Amino acid sequence: MSPLTYERFLRFLQDELAIPDDAIATAERHVRLNPGPLPMILWQYGLVTLDQLDRIYDWLERA
């Protein structure tokens, strides 16, 4: 994912899904320690619901 797309993705998480900055930061730390897709990390740690996860993947398909 390009840096610009990643920034748009983070804004989507914050603005559309109301995911707090600290939750995103926590998931990003886990991605650095245990590489994997950020959406799945958010879900695995209970930071997003399954409905939100679906919306995230829908957004990523369109990005």
HELIX and SHEET records of a PDB file:
HELIX    1   1 PRO A    3  ASP A   15  1                                  13    
HELIX    2   2 ASP A   21  LEU A   33  1                                  13    
HELIX    3   3 LEU A   38  GLN A   44  1                                   7    
HELIX    4   4 LEU A   50  ARG A   62  1                                  13    
END                                                                             
